[in-house]
Amino acid sequence: MGVLSEAPLHGRGRQRLRSLKRLARAGSGTDAAPALKLQSQAIALALLDRSIKFKHRRLALLRLKDAVELGAPVSTEQWTYCKGVLPLEQDGALRADVERAAIGFRSPPVAKAEKL
């Protein structure tokens, strides 16, 4: 996949992570090429996995929101982790952003009453 290797992102340097975040954002535009969008989705999911592995609750929520906004296929395990840490988040705006992203996401289905 070019910049994103098959190796996990765990233990990578800060500069590498920053580069991956920039590349992920590049695929968010409406005029981005389909290949770039797919690469951005893969990067967003890999960054989300990394945040979950290191138990970075707030960062995982931010990365979940980013992945959903990119249209990435978020796994059930990723949703489950984020659903568990969402009530612990003190930033009401972030909680609301994540809930809105979850409601707008198609799969797995999240009902408004369930609120992620």
N, C-alpha and C positions, 0 to 999 in steps of 0.2 A: 504494500500500500504506500510505497514511497517513503514519506517522512515517518510514518507510523510503522515501526517494525513489529514483528510477531512477538518480540520479547515484552513482558509486562513493563509498565511504567514505574514500578516500585523501585526506589533507590536512585532514580535518575536525578540529575542536577537541576537546580532551579532554572537555569537558562533554558534547558531543554523543555521544561514544563511551560515556561513562558512562550517559547516558540510554538509549542503545540496549541496553547490557548489562542494565540494570534491566528494560527492556521484554521482552527475551529471557527473562529469568528468570521474568517474570510468566506466561508461557505454559507453564511446566514443571509446574505443578500438575495433579493428576488431575482437578480440577473446572474447569479452564480451558476457555473456549469454543473451539470448533474454529477459528474465525477467528483468535483470539489465538494458538493453537498454531501455525498456519501462518505467522503473522507472526513469531513467535519463531524458528521454524525458518529463515526467510529472513534474519533478522537474524544468527542464529548463523553461517550460511554466509557472509554478507557480512563479518562480523568475522573469520572464518577466512581468507577470501580476503585481507583486509587484512594479517593477520599473515604470511601466506605471501609476499605482495608485498614486505613490508619485511624478510623473512628473520628474523622473530622466532621462532626455533625452539621455545623453551619455551612461549611464548604460543600458538603454532600448535597445539601438542599439547594445551594446556588447552582451547583453543577447539574442537578436534576432539572432545575428550571431551564437551564441552558440547553440541555439535551432534548427536552420536550419542545422547546421553541425551534430547535433545528429539525424536529420531526424524527428523531432517533427512536428506534424500537427499544424502549426501556424494559428491562426484564422484570419479572415478578419479584425476584430477590432484591433488586434495586428499589423497587416501589415499596417493598415491605420494610426495608431498612429506613428509608426516608419517612415513611408513614409513622414508624416508631419514634423517630427523633423530632418530628415536627412539633408535637406539643411541648417539647423542651426548649424550643427556640423562643427567645424573649423579644425578638424583633417582629413586631406585629405586621409591619409592611412586608417583610420577607415571607412570613407565614401566609399572608394573603396572596402574594405573588405565586407561591408554590401551589396553593389551593386553586387559584385561577388556571395555572398551567395544567394541573391535574384534571380539572374539569374539561378543559379544551382538548385533552389528549384522548385518542380513541381507544387505545388498547394498552393495558387492561382497563375495562370500563370502570369509571369511578363516578358514582352518583353524587349529586350536589349534597344530599343529606349526609352522605358518608364523609365528605370533606377530607379526602385523601386518607 
